[in-house]
Amino acid sequence: MKTLDEICIEKGADKGSTHPVKGHDFARHYDRFFSPLRFDKLQLLEIGVGGGESVQSWLEYFPSAYVYGVDIVSNTNPWNNPDPDHRADPRYRFLQGNQSDKTMWACLCANWGSDFDIIIDDGSHINTDIIASFNFMWDCITPGGLYCIEDLGSGYTPGSVHVHPGAPPHSAWLHAFVDKLNTSPGGIDSVYFAPELAIIRKRA
């Protein structure tokens, strides 16, 4: 059976350990959390579809899952086509929208439900967008579910275009999870950190 890393490399997803531009090596970490769920009938949402490489990876890795995608760009490839009559895969749905738009998220939950087992934020990488998406969609994670945020290193360069005023920078926002775990974790069960990646598990 293929590992997630092997699938990502075959599909050309930069979540794999190797990639023509940059292999982020996220798949190795994801496998630790996702492998017990591999054959479950779960719902996975990815923010940031791009060319559909990672969506194809999820569809192969999770053969019984429904996969949903959101991207600010649409109609540039089969994986960001919102037309329900032209779905790239029968287990896949796509919605075009800005991840900072609360109305978009409300419409998504109204149409697709609010019980996602896994959410992966590979969107704009901008701090305000990451926080807005998390604040709205955390309640839509099922008990024991996982909220994953990628490419967090984008906010650590001084003067980064990915750090906007109006919200904490990436480093301060992430550190707040550590503080919360040690003081009043509430609905958070655990937070796992790897290079440029955070995986937040909801308490079951």
C-alpha positions in Angstrom: 0.0 0.0 0.0 1.4 3.4 -0.9 2.2 5.9 1.7 0.8 9.4 1.5 4.3 10.7 0.7 4.5 8.3 -2.3 1.1 9.4 -3.5 1.9 13.1 -3.2 5.1 12.6 -5.1 3.3 10.7 -7.9 0.5 13.4 -8.1 3.0 16.3 -8.0 1.8 17.7 -4.7 4.3 19.9 -2.9 3.2 18.2 0.4 5.6 15.3 -0.5 9.2 15.0 0.5 10.3 15.8 -3.1 8.9 18.2 -5.7 10.2 20.0 -8.8 10.0 23.4 -6.9 9.9 22.5 -3.2 9.0 19.4 -1.3 7.6 20.6 2.0 7.6 17.0 3.5 4.2 17.5 5.2 2.9 14.1 4.0 5.2 12.2 6.4 3.7 14.1 9.4 0.2 13.8 8.1 0.6 10.0 7.8 0.9 9.7 11.5 -2.5 11.3 12.1 -4.3 10.2 8.9 -3.4 6.6 8.6 -5.9 5.4 11.3 -8.6 7.2 9.4 -7.5 6.1 5.9 -10.6 3.9 5.1 -13.1 5.9 7.1 -16.1 7.6 5.4 -14.8 11.0 6.4 -15.1 14.6 5.0 -12.0 16.5 4.2 -11.8 20.2 3.2 -8.8 21.8 1.7 -8.4 25.6 1.5 -6.2 26.4 -1.5 -6.7 24.0 -4.4 -4.2 25.2 -7.0 -3.9 22.7 -9.8 -5.6 20.0 -7.8 -2.4 17.9 -7.1 -3.1 17.6 -3.4 -6.9 17.0 -3.9 -6.0 14.1 -6.1 -3.7 12.8 -3.4 -6.5 12.9 -0.8 -8.9 11.2 -3.1 -6.5 8.3 -3.6 -5.3 8.1 0.0 -8.8 8.2 1.5 -10.8 6.0 -0.9 -14.1 6.3 1.0 -13.8 10.1 1.8 -15.6 13.0 0.3 -13.1 15.8 -0.5 -14.1 19.5 -0.7 -12.0 22.4 -2.1 -12.0 26.1 -1.7 -9.9 28.6 -3.7 -10.1 32.3 -4.6 -9.3 31.3 -8.3 -11.8 29.3 -10.4 -12.0 27.8 -13.9 -8.3 27.5 -14.6 -8.3 23.7 -14.3 -10.7 20.8 -13.7 -10.2 20.9 -9.9 -11.4 24.5 -9.4 -14.5 24.3 -11.6 -17.6 25.1 -9.5 -20.0 23.7 -12.1 -21.6 20.6 -10.5 -22.1 19.1 -14.0 -18.4 19.1 -14.6 -16.9 17.6 -11.4 -13.4 16.3 -11.7 -14.3 13.4 -9.5 -17.7 12.1 -8.1 -16.3 12.4 -4.6 -15.1 16.0 -5.0 -16.9 19.3 -4.6 -15.4 22.8 -5.2 -16.4 26.3 -4.1 -14.8 29.5 -5.3 -14.4 32.2 -2.6 -12.0 34.2 -0.4 -11.1 32.4 2.8 -11.4 35.7 4.8 -15.1 36.0 3.8 -17.4 34.9 6.6 -20.4 34.9 4.3 -18.6 32.4 2.0 -17.9 30.1 4.9 -21.5 30.4 6.1 -22.7 29.4 2.6 -20.3 26.5 2.5 -21.5 25.1 5.8 -25.2 25.6 4.7 -24.6 23.7 1.5 -22.0 21.1 2.6 -22.7 20.7 6.3 -20.6 21.6 9.3 -19.0 18.3 10.2 -15.6 18.1 8.6 -13.1 15.5 10.0 -10.1 17.2 8.5 -9.5 20.8 7.4 -6.3 21.7 5.7 -5.4 25.4 5.2 -3.1 25.7 2.2 -4.6 29.0 1.2 -3.1 32.5 1.0 -0.8 32.0 4.1 -1.7 35.5 5.2 -2.1 35.8 9.0 -5.5 37.6 8.8 -6.9 34.9 6.4 -5.5 32.0 8.4 -7.1 33.4 11.6 -10.4 34.3 10.0 -10.8 30.8 8.5 -9.8 29.1 11.8 -12.1 31.2 13.9 -15.1 30.4 11.6 -14.4 26.8 10.8 -13.1 25.4 14.1 -16.6 24.8 15.2 -17.2 22.8 12.0 -14.5 20.2 13.0 -16.0 17.0 14.3 -14.9 15.9 17.9 -11.5 14.3 17.5 -11.0 16.0 14.1 -7.9 17.7 12.8 -7.3 21.3 11.7 -4.0 21.6 9.7 -2.3 24.8 8.7 0.6 24.8 6.2 3.4 27.0 5.1 3.6 28.9 8.3 7.2 29.9 7.7 5.8 32.5 5.3 5.0 34.8 8.2 8.4 34.8 9.8 10.4 37.0 7.4 10.5 40.6 8.6 8.3 42.7 6.4 6.6 39.7 4.9 3.7 40.3 2.6 1.9 37.5 4.5 1.6 39.5 7.7 -1.2 42.1 7.6 -2.2 44.5 10.3 -5.3 43.8 12.3 -4.3 40.3 13.6 -1.3 38.8 15.4 1.6 37.7 13.3 1.9 33.9 12.7 4.5 33.4 15.5 2.4 35.1 18.2 -0.8 33.4 17.1 0.8 30.0 17.2 2.4 30.6 20.5 -1.0 31.4 22.0 -2.0 27.7 21.3 0.9 26.6 23.6 -0.3 29.0 26.3 -3.9 27.8 25.9 -2.9 24.2 26.2 -1.1 24.8 29.4 -3.8 27.0 31.0 -7.3 26.5 29.6 -7.3 24.1 26.6 -11.0 24.1 26.3 -11.9 22.2 23.1 -8.3 21.7 22.0 -6.9 18.3 22.7 -3.4 18.7 21.3 -1.2 20.7 18.9 1.5 19.1 16.8 4.2 21.3 15.3 6.5 20.3 12.4 8.5 22.6 10.1 6.0 25.1 8.7 3.1 22.9 9.8 0.7 22.9 12.7 -1.9 20.1 13.3 -4.6 21.0 15.9 -6.7 18.1 17.2 -10.2 18.9 18.7 -11.1 17.2 21.9 -13.3 14.2 21.4 
